[in-house]
Amino acid sequence: MNTPRETGLGGTHFIRIDPDRCEFLVPRWAFTDPAVLDKERAEIFGRCWLYAGHASEIPRAGDFVARKVGGRQLFLWRADDGAVKVYFNTCTHRGAMVCREKQGNAKRLTCPYHGWTFDSHGGMVEQPGASGFPDGFFDNGAKNLVSPAQVDVYRDFIFVNFDPTAGDLTSYLAGATEYLDLVADQGEHGMEVTPGEQVYSMRANWKLLYENSADGYHAITAHASYFDYLRATVGVFREDFNPHDVGGGGRSLGNGHAVIEYQAPWGRPVAQWVPQWGDSGKQEVARVKAELVARLGEQRADRVANWNRNILIFPNLIINDIMGLTVRSFQPVTPGYLEVNAVSLAPRGEHPEMRAWRQYNFNEFLGPAGFATPDDVEMLELCQQAYQNMPEVGWNDISKGMNRPDNNQGDDELQMRSFWIRWDELMGAAR
């Protein structure tokens, strides 16, 4: 007979699994306790591979972008030999931020405090008053900029890891590489981040955003206004269309990564036409689809063009490859507050008309003022507010689908459970 499994740290339970009842519960204090976030910073954000940016953001030698990743201030810099470099944004002298602009281009960066100057390979190449330091003080790179312990790139997606003992990136990505490939293969000449970004915040725990991003269960209720809008304007929905009945399903991809992949009748610039785009759009979509078939073959081209996917790469990357292609990363600030950064990804050399529809879709549904994101933000903030009702109501239920014999596949709450099992492992709950 199966018995319920509870795992915990210091005598306090984390997830609760009861196979007989097909029940999977998560304690709500995991979303509110500052001690949990402190441990997450150490065991998850301090040891896992984290998404830092896309290589297309720094296309030329000297290009740089600065951002926060995993609680650290970093900047990405394209070296003069074309290599992608990532540095901690702090001078090795007294700690001031060296890169003060959000993005730009420079052969060298100079700390504003005391004038220490660094080249794109991180080398400290100049400082005022050098005679005040002993001979050999700067030799062997002793005062160079410092990089994260590991930096690697997969299909132009740049990742960092602060743990020198962590395994390699490809092994960590596990089954997620298949889906990153489906994204990267959309462009004949590669993919690029389009100009501009969306930066917003919400009063909710970071794990709620991660869960929600592959939760197809909430679409018909939380986003009902969007489906009503599509029926009225785009003309592709039957009155009896059910967003729960779109085929496909969810998959666990290993290491806490997950995906839902499905079909839907909204327009995809790569490459599914809707009447709203007119005859010229229809012709361009047909051309894009023909190019995909020639390059990838009929079966893979169909999957790239006609299937939607929400990809979760544990712990801080969400790729929504749906009516637009959005790359979201996020930073937990407190247990009940996180910051989100979102950009639009598109094929290089995309036809201007398709690019316009892509960006329209990006803003219309996925943007912070669009149809979906405000709904999601409100729902996640309502959850966070209601977690004050503890200990009387203390558990989140993500059991849907556990009674199925094939519960390793499907579009229920598998993705959430795979996330929580990995989270539980990394938090040391079994120790």
Solvent accessible surface area in square Angstrom, and as a share of the most:
residue,aa,sasa,rsa
1,M,216,0.96
2,N,86,0.44
3,T,95,0.55
4,P,81,0.51
5,R,101,0.37
6,E,68,0.30
7,T,15,0.09
8,G,19,0.18
9,L,66,0.33
10,G,83,0.79
11,G,76,0.73
12,T,64,0.37
13,H,81,0.36
14,F,5,0.02
15,I,1,0.00
16,R,72,0.26
17,I,22,0.11
18,D,16,0.09
19,P,51,0.32
20,D,76,0.39
21,R,167,0.61
22,C,42,0.25
23,E,31,0.14
24,F,3,0.01
25,L,18,0.09
26,V,1,0.00
27,P,2,0.01
28,R,49,0.18
29,W,67,0.24
30,A,1,0.01
31,F,1,0.00
32,T,44,0.25
33,D,49,0.25
34,P,85,0.53
35,A,64,0.50
36,V,9,0.05
37,L,8,0.04
38,D,92,0.47
39,K,53,0.22
40,E,0,0.00
41,R,77,0.28
42,A,58,0.45
43,E,29,0.13
44,I,0,0.00
45,F,3,0.01
46,G,12,0.12
47,R,106,0.39
48,C,5,0.03
49,W,7,0.02
50,L,0,0.00
51,Y,13,0.05
52,A,1,0.01
53,G,1,0.01
54,H,3,0.01
55,A,9,0.07
56,S,15,0.09
57,E,35,0.16
58,I,0,0.00
59,P,87,0.54
60,R,152,0.55
61,A,57,0.44
62,G,6,0.06
63,D,9,0.05
64,F,11,0.05
65,V,9,0.05
66,A,18,0.14
67,R,53,0.19
68,K,80,0.34
69,V,1,0.01
70,G,8,0.08
71,G,43,0.41
72,R,88,0.32
73,Q,76,0.34
74,L,0,0.00
75,F,0,0.00
76,L,0,0.00
77,W,0,0.00
78,R,40,0.15
79,A,0,0.00
80,D,106,0.55
81,D,99,0.51
82,G,35,0.34
83,A,39,0.31
84,V,32,0.18
85,K,62,0.26
86,V,2,0.01
87,Y,6,0.02
88,F,43,0.18
89,N,4,0.02
90,T,54,0.31
91,C,5,0.03
92,T,40,0.23
93,H,58,0.26
94,R,150,0.55
95,G,38,0.37
96,A,30,0.23
97,M,87,0.39
98,V,4,0.02
99,C,2,0.01
100,R,171,0.63
101,E,114,0.51
102,K,119,0.50
103,Q,130,0.58
104,G,33,0.32
105,N,71,0.36
106,A,21,0.16
107,K,178,0.75
108,R,125,0.46
109,L,20,0.10
110,T,67,0.39
111,C,3,0.02
112,P,65,0.41
113,Y,125,0.47
114,H,66,0.29
115,G,20,0.20
116,W,7,0.03
117,T,12,0.07
118,F,0,0.00
119,D,39,0.20
120,S,6,0.04
121,H,81,0.36
122,G,1,0.01
123,G,15,0.14
124,M,23,0.10
125,V,62,0.36
126,E,98,0.44
127,Q,29,0.13
128,P,86,0.54
129,G,55,0.53
130,A,50,0.38
131,S,115,0.74
132,G,69,0.66
133,F,60,0.25
134,P,89,0.56
135,D,149,0.77
136,G,46,0.44
137,F,75,0.31
138,F,47,0.20
139,D,83,0.43
140,N,159,0.82
141,G,33,0.32
142,A,64,0.50
143,K,56,0.24
144,N,50,0.26
145,L,13,0.06
146,V,82,0.47
147,S,48,0.31
148,P,6,0.04
149,A,52,0.40
150,Q,40,0.18
151,V,52,0.30
152,D,60,0.31
153,V,58,0.33
154,Y,43,0.16
155,R,98,0.36
156,D,50,0.26
157,F,1,0.01
158,I,0,0.00
159,F,1,0.00
160,V,0,0.00
161,N,0,0.00
162,F,25,0.10
163,D,23,0.12
164,P,101,0.64
165,T,119,0.69
166,A,25,0.19
167,G,55,0.53
168,D,76,0.40
169,L,2,0.01
170,T,76,0.44
171,S,74,0.47
172,Y,22,0.08
173,L,0,0.00
174,A,40,0.31
175,G,26,0.25
176,A,0,0.00
177,T,25,0.14
178,E,58,0.26
179,Y,1,0.00
180,L,0,0.00
181,D,30,0.16
182,L,0,0.00
183,V,0,0.00
184,A,10,0.08
185,D,21,0.11
186,Q,7,0.03
187,G,6,0.06
188,E,94,0.42
189,H,125,0.56
190,G,23,0.22
191,M,7,0.03
192,E,47,0.21
193,V,26,0.15
194,T,4,0.02
195,P,127,0.80
196,G,61,0.59
197,E,63,0.28
198,Q,20,0.09
199,V,93,0.53
200,Y,31,0.12
201,S,47,0.31
202,M,4,0.02
203,R,169,0.62
204,A,0,0.00
205,N,2,0.01
206,W,1,0.00
207,K,0,0.00
208,L,7,0.04
209,L,5,0.02
210,Y,1,0.00
211,E,17,0.08
212,N,20,0.10
213,S,9,0.06
214,A,0,0.00
215,D,21,0.11
216,G,18,0.18
217,Y,111,0.42
218,H,38,0.17
219,A,21,0.16
220,I,55,0.28
221,T,106,0.62
222,A,24,0.18
223,H,9,0.04
224,A,44,0.34
225,S,63,0.40
226,Y,2,0.01
227,F,9,0.04
228,D,82,0.43
229,Y,48,0.18
230,L,5,0.03
231,R,57,0.21
232,A,87,0.67
233,T,70,0.41
234,V,12,0.07
235,G,57,0.55
236,V,40,0.23
237,F,21,0.09
238,R,153,0.56
239,E,148,0.66
240,D,106,0.55
241,F,21,0.09
242,N,67,0.34
243,P,16,0.10
244,H,82,0.37
245,D,111,0.58
246,V,26,0.15
247,G,50,0.48
248,G,55,0.53
249,G,14,0.14
250,G,1,0.01
251,R,83,0.30
252,S,49,0.31
253,L,8,0.04
254,G,31,0.30
255,N,48,0.25
256,G,4,0.04
257,H,0,0.00
258,A,0,0.00
259,V,1,0.00
260,I,9,0.05
261,E,19,0.09
262,Y,30,0.11
263,Q,76,0.34
264,A,8,0.06
265,P,38,0.24
266,W,20,0.07
267,G,6,0.05
268,R,3,0.01
269,P,4,0.03
270,V,7,0.04
271,A,6,0.04
272,Q,35,0.16
273,W,76,0.27
274,V,3,0.02
275,P,70,0.44
276,Q,68,0.30
277,W,8,0.03
278,G,32,0.30
279,D,108,0.56
280,S,63,0.40
281,G,0,0.00
282,K,104,0.44
283,Q,131,0.58
284,E,17,0.07
285,V,10,0.05
286,A,61,0.47
287,R,128,0.47
288,V,20,0.11
289,K,48,0.20
290,A,62,0.48
291,E,36,0.16
292,L,0,0.00
293,V,44,0.25
294,A,93,0.72
295,R,86,0.31
296,L,39,0.19
297,G,32,0.31
298,E,115,0.52
299,Q,162,0.72
300,R,76,0.28
301,A,0,0.00
302,D,51,0.26
303,R,62,0.23
304,V,0,0.00
305,A,0,0.00
306,N,27,0.14
307,W,60,0.21
308,N,0,0.00
309,R,0,0.00
310,N,20,0.10
311,I,0,0.00
312,L,2,0.01
313,I,2,0.01
314,F,0,0.00
315,P,0,0.00
316,N,2,0.01
317,L,0,0.00
318,I,0,0.00
319,I,0,0.00
320,N,5,0.03
321,D,3,0.02
322,I,9,0.04
323,M,2,0.01
324,G,2,0.02
325,L,1,0.01
326,T,0,0.00
327,V,4,0.02
328,R,17,0.06
329,S,15,0.10
330,F,1,0.00
331,Q,17,0.08
332,P,9,0.06
333,V,57,0.33
334,T,63,0.36
335,P,22,0.14
336,G,23,0.22
337,Y,71,0.27
338,L,0,0.00
339,E,64,0.29
340,V,3,0.02
341,N,35,0.18
342,A,0,0.00
343,V,11,0.06
344,S,1,0.01
345,L,0,0.00
346,A,0,0.00
347,P,12,0.08
348,R,83,0.30
349,G,75,0.72
350,E,29,0.13
351,H,74,0.33
352,P,104,0.65
353,E,48,0.21
354,M,2,0.01
355,R,48,0.18
356,A,62,0.48
357,W,52,0.18
358,R,4,0.02
359,Q,43,0.19
360,Y,97,0.37
361,N,12,0.06
362,F,12,0.05
363,N,81,0.42
364,E,25,0.11
365,F,19,0.08
366,L,6,0.03
367,G,1,0.01
368,P,56,0.35
369,A,101,0.78
370,G,14,0.14
371,F,62,0.26
372,A,4,0.03
373,T,4,0.03
374,P,53,0.33
375,D,32,0.16
376,D,17,0.09
377,V,27,0.15
378,E,97,0.44
379,M,75,0.33
380,L,10,0.05
381,E,33,0.15
382,L,85,0.42
383,C,50,0.30
384,Q,23,0.10
385,Q,105,0.47
386,A,44,0.34
387,Y,8,0.03
388,Q,148,0.66
389,N,86,0.44
390,M,51,0.23
391,P,118,0.74
392,E,146,0.66
393,V,81,0.47
394,G,18,0.17
395,W,74,0.26
396,N,21,0.11
397,D,85,0.44
398,I,11,0.06
399,S,18,0.12
400,K,74,0.31
401,G,8,0.08
402,M,34,0.15
403,N,115,0.59
404,R,104,0.38
405,P,142,0.89
406,D,86,0.44
407,N,52,0.27
408,N,111,0.57
409,Q,93,0.41
410,G,17,0.16
411,D,49,0.26
412,D,8,0.04
413,E,17,0.08
414,L,16,0.08
415,Q,3,0.01
416,M,15,0.07
417,R,15,0.05
418,S,17,0.11
419,F,1,0.00
420,W,0,0.00
421,I,69,0.35
422,R,54,0.20
423,W,0,0.00
424,D,7,0.04
425,E,98,0.44
426,L,23,0.11
427,M,0,0.00
428,G,2,0.02
429,A,4,0.03
430,A,90,0.69
431,R,193,0.71
